[in-house]
Amino acid sequence: MVGIPLTEPHAAKMSFKVAVMGAGAVGCYFGGMLARARHEVVLIARPLHVEAIAKDGLRMQTTTFDERVCLAASSEPAAVQGAKLVLFCVKSLDTEAAGALLRPHLASDALVLCLQNGVDNADRLRTVLPEHAVAAAVVYVATEMAGPGHVKHHGRGELVIEPSSASEAVAQALIAAAVPTEISDNVRGELWAKLILNCAYNAVSAIAQLPYGKTVAGEGIKDVMRDVVAECLAVAQADGVQVAGDVHASVAKLAASMPSQFSSTAQDLARGKRSEIDYLNGLIVRRGKALGIATPANRVLWALVKLMEGKPSHSSQ
């Protein structure tokens, strides 16, 4: 490839080892940003990505730069050894299994930061890592894997993280790496706000196989999304959750800020992979049932995505 320099990371005031467990699009983006700031980063990823990164580095094609970044990559969970920070980026359905693989290799003082969709991953991870510090994070970034060892960034890139003994140092390292980061005492409410965004957009984008900008232009779609959000807020209120921010405004703005982005659920279905829909609209359906709240709009979207998960991917047809 021509014109894409292989770069050394930029200087950091204090560097430490970072491991990224489940280095897909989200993990590669944030791991790559930390590597550019001269932290020692290892991506734990699928062999195809590991081979590409070992050969040519990680290609980061972002809205502001297009570079190949030098970092390590492995397909073995043991590569987490010695890491002070672990970015935990596996799919929600793999949380407990991936946590169990990490447990024998984690340093006692490591912080495991959950950069996942859904609202309960940190709690689930704590059940398999009871002796380690686990913190939840809310991720606002539009990314995709455009090929082996090639992450493409479409916009945003902020993190909101849960307070912990290491959160301040981690937040400062992320900010120094050009990742806007804040610490919030209401991460549960922030996670629910992100969950509601995902419930409004992910399934619709997946079913239509269209990016956000085109989905919201569809006849009646904004009304469907409004119904989904109303159900989510009713479930959150019944569950005692203080949802952060103005969710309706956030939902209205998302398509404008990421018009070309396909949801992660859409990307999973296009590749013939299982999606996280059980932890998005499916979670709303389950919590609604438990709390006596009707969730028909979320149930329809959840059921349709589950039905589509059984279809062959485009690449296999």
C-alpha positions in Angstrom: 0.0 0.0 0.0 1.4 3.4 -1.0 1.4 6.6 1.1 0.6 5.2 4.5 3.7 5.6 6.8 4.5 3.1 9.4 4.7 5.3 12.5 6.3 5.1 15.9 3.9 6.1 18.7 4.0 9.7 20.0 5.5 10.3 23.4 3.7 9.7 26.7 4.6 11.1 30.1 4.5 7.7 31.8 4.1 4.5 29.8 2.8 1.1 30.9 1.7 -2.2 29.3 -1.8 -2.4 27.9 -3.4 -5.6 26.7 -6.6 -5.6 24.5 -8.6 -8.7 24.9 -10.9 -9.2 21.9 -9.1 -6.7 19.6 -11.9 -6.1 17.0 -12.7 -2.6 15.8 -13.2 -1.0 19.2 -10.2 -2.6 20.8 -7.9 -1.9 17.8 -8.9 1.7 17.8 -8.3 2.4 21.5 -5.3 0.1 21.6 -3.8 1.8 18.6 -4.3 5.3 20.1 -2.5 4.2 23.3 0.3 2.7 21.2 0.7 6.0 19.3 1.2 7.6 22.7 4.1 5.1 23.3 2.4 2.7 25.7 3.4 -0.9 25.3 0.3 -2.4 23.7 -0.5 -6.0 22.8 -3.6 -6.9 20.9 -5.1 -10.3 21.6 -7.0 -11.1 18.4 -7.9 -13.7 15.8 -4.9 -15.3 14.0 -5.8 -13.5 10.7 -5.4 -10.1 12.3 -2.4 -11.2 14.3 -0.6 -12.2 11.2 -1.4 -9.0 9.3 -0.3 -6.8 12.3 2.9 -8.8 12.8 3.8 -8.2 9.1 2.8 -4.6 8.5 1.6 -3.1 11.8 -1.9 -2.0 12.6 -3.4 0.3 9.9 -5.4 3.0 11.6 -7.5 4.8 9.0 -9.2 7.6 11.0 -11.0 10.9 10.3 -7.7 12.7 11.1 -4.8 10.4 10.0 -4.0 7.2 8.1 -1.0 5.4 9.6 0.5 2.0 10.3 1.1 1.8 14.0 3.8 -0.5 15.6 2.5 -2.7 18.4 2.4 -6.4 19.4 -0.3 -8.9 18.6 -1.1 -12.4 19.8 -3.8 -14.9 19.7 -3.0 -16.2 23.2 -4.7 -14.9 26.4 -1.3 -15.4 28.2 -0.1 -12.2 26.3 -2.0 -10.2 29.0 0.8 -11.0 31.5 2.3 -7.9 33.0 -0.4 -5.5 31.7 -1.4 -2.7 34.1 -4.5 -2.0 32.0 -6.6 -4.5 30.1 -9.2 -3.2 27.6 -11.8 -5.9 27.6 -13.6 -5.7 24.2 -15.1 -9.2 23.6 -18.7 -9.6 22.5 -21.2 -9.7 25.4 -22.0 -13.3 24.8 -18.3 -14.2 25.4 -17.8 -12.2 28.6 -17.5 -15.0 31.2 -15.6 -17.4 29.0 -13.0 -14.7 28.0 -12.7 -13.6 31.6 -11.9 -17.1 32.7 -9.2 -17.4 30.0 -7.5 -14.2 31.3 -7.7 -15.0 35.0 -4.5 -17.1 35.3 -2.4 -14.5 33.6 -3.7 -11.2 35.1 -1.4 -9.1 37.3 -2.8 -8.5 40.7 -2.8 -4.8 40.2 -4.3 -4.8 36.7 -7.4 -2.8 36.0 -9.8 -4.6 33.6 -11.8 -1.9 31.8 -15.0 -3.2 30.0 -15.4 -1.5 26.6 -18.5 -3.5 25.7 -22.1 -3.0 24.6 -24.8 -3.7 27.2 -25.2 -2.7 30.8 -24.2 -5.8 32.9 -20.8 -7.0 31.5 -18.7 -5.6 34.3 -20.9 -7.3 36.9 -20.8 -10.5 35.0 -17.0 -10.3 34.6 -16.6 -9.7 38.4 -18.1 -13.1 39.0 -15.1 -14.8 37.2 -12.5 -12.3 38.3 -13.5 -11.7 41.9 -9.9 -10.9 43.0 -9.2 -8.2 40.3 -10.3 -4.6 39.8 -13.0 -4.5 37.1 -14.5 -1.2 35.9 -17.3 -0.4 33.4 -16.8 2.0 30.6 -19.2 3.6 28.1 -17.8 3.8 24.5 -18.9 6.3 21.9 -17.0 5.5 18.7 -17.9 4.5 15.2 -15.4 2.0 13.9 -15.2 -1.1 11.7 -12.6 -3.7 10.7 -12.0 -3.0 7.0 -9.7 -6.0 6.6 -7.1 -8.0 8.5 -5.1 -5.6 10.7 -7.0 -2.6 9.3 -9.3 -0.5 11.5 -11.4 2.2 10.0 -12.7 5.1 12.2 -15.8 6.9 11.2 -16.2 9.3 14.1 -16.2 10.2 17.7 -14.0 8.3 20.2 -15.0 9.2 23.8 -15.0 7.1 26.9 -16.8 7.5 30.2 -15.3 5.3 32.9 -16.3 4.1 36.4 -14.4 5.3 39.4 -11.8 2.9 40.8 -8.4 3.1 42.4 -6.7 3.3 39.0 -9.3 5.3 37.1 -7.7 8.7 37.4 -4.3 7.5 36.1 -6.0 5.5 33.3 -8.1 8.5 32.3 -5.1 10.8 32.2 -3.2 8.3 30.0 -6.2 8.1 27.6 -6.6 11.8 27.5 -2.9 12.2 26.7 -3.4 9.7 23.9 -6.1 11.9 22.3 -9.0 9.8 23.7 -11.5 12.2 25.4 -12.2 10.5 28.8 -14.2 11.4 31.8 -14.9 9.6 35.1 -18.6 9.4 36.1 -20.3 8.4 39.4 -23.3 7.4 37.3 -21.8 5.0 34.8 -24.8 2.8 35.2 -27.0 5.7 34.0 -24.5 6.3 31.2 -24.5 2.7 30.2 -28.3 2.7 30.0 -28.2 5.9 27.9 -25.8 4.1 25.5 -28.0 0.9 25.6 -31.0 2.9 24.6 -29.1 4.4 21.6 -28.2 0.9 20.6 -31.7 -0.4 21.0 -33.0 2.5 18.8 -30.5 2.0 16.0 -28.7 -1.4 16.0 -31.6 -3.7 15.0 -33.0 -1.3 12.4 -29.6 -0.9 10.8 -29.1 -4.7 10.9 -32.5 -5.6 9.4 -32.2 -3.1 6.6 -28.4 -3.5 6.2 -28.3 0.3 5.9 -26.2 2.9 7.7 -27.7 5.2 10.3 -28.3 8.2 8.0 -30.4 6.1 5.6 -32.3 4.2 8.2 -33.7 7.3 9.9 -34.9 8.5 6.5 -37.1 5.5 6.1 -40.9 6.0 6.3 -42.2 5.4 9.8 -38.7 4.5 11.2 -38.4 7.6 13.5 -41.8 6.6 15.0 -40.6 3.1 15.6 -37.4 4.4 17.2 -39.5 6.7 19.4 -41.5 3.7 20.6 -38.4 1.7 21.3 -36.9 4.6 23.4 -40.1 5.1 25.3 -40.2 1.4 26.3 -36.5 1.5 27.3 -37.1 4.5 29.5 -40.1 2.9 31.2 -38.1 -0.2 32.0 -35.1 1.9 33.3 -37.4 3.9 35.5 -39.0 0.7 36.9 -35.5 -0.7 37.5 -34.4 2.4 39.5 -32.0 3.6 36.8 -31.2 7.3 36.6 -30.5 7.5 32.8 -27.9 10.1 32.0 -28.6 13.0 29.7 -31.4 13.7 27.3 -31.8 10.4 25.5 -34.3 11.7 23.0 -31.9 14.4 21.9 -29.0 11.9 21.7 -31.0 9.6 19.6 -32.0 12.4 17.2 -28.4 13.5 16.9 -26.7 10.2 16.4 -27.6 9.7 12.7 -26.4 13.2 11.9 -23.0 12.6 13.7 -22.5 9.1 12.2 -24.6 9.0 8.9 -22.4 6.4 7.2 -22.0 4.0 10.2 -23.5 0.6 10.1 -24.4 -0.8 13.6 -22.3 -3.5 15.1 -25.3 -5.8 14.8 -25.6 -5.0 11.1 -21.9 -5.8 10.7 -22.3 -9.1 12.6 -25.2 -10.3 10.5 -23.5 -9.3 7.3 -20.6 -11.6 8.3 -22.8 -14.5 9.4 -21.9 -14.0 13.1 -24.1 -14.1 16.2 -24.9 -10.6 17.3 -25.3 -9.0 20.8 -29.0 -8.5 20.3 -29.8 -10.5 23.4 -27.9 -7.9 25.4 -29.5 -5.0 23.7 -33.3 -5.1 22.8 -33.4 -8.6 24.3 -32.3 -7.3 27.7 -35.1 -4.7 27.5 -37.6 -7.4 26.7 -36.4 -9.6 29.7 -36.3 -6.8 32.2 -39.6 -5.5 31.0 -41.2 -8.9 31.5 -39.7 -9.2 35.0 -40.9 -5.7 35.9 -44.4 -5.9 34.3 -43.6 -3.4 31.5 -44.8 -4.1 28.0 -42.0 -3.8 25.3 -43.7 -4.8 22.0 -41.4 -2.6 19.8 -38.2 -4.0 21.3 -39.6 -7.5 21.1 -40.3 -7.3 17.4 -36.8 -5.9 16.6 -35.2 -8.5 18.9 -37.2 -11.4 17.3 -36.5 -10.3 13.7 -32.7 -10.1 14.4 -32.7 -13.5 16.0 -34.5 -14.9 13.0 -31.9 -13.3 10.7 -29.0 -14.8 12.6 -29.9 -18.1 11.2 -29.5 -17.0 7.6 -26.3 -17.5 5.6 -24.0 -14.5 5.4 -23.6 -12.6 2.1 -20.1 -13.9 1.7 -21.3 -17.6 2.0 -24.2 -17.3 -0.4 
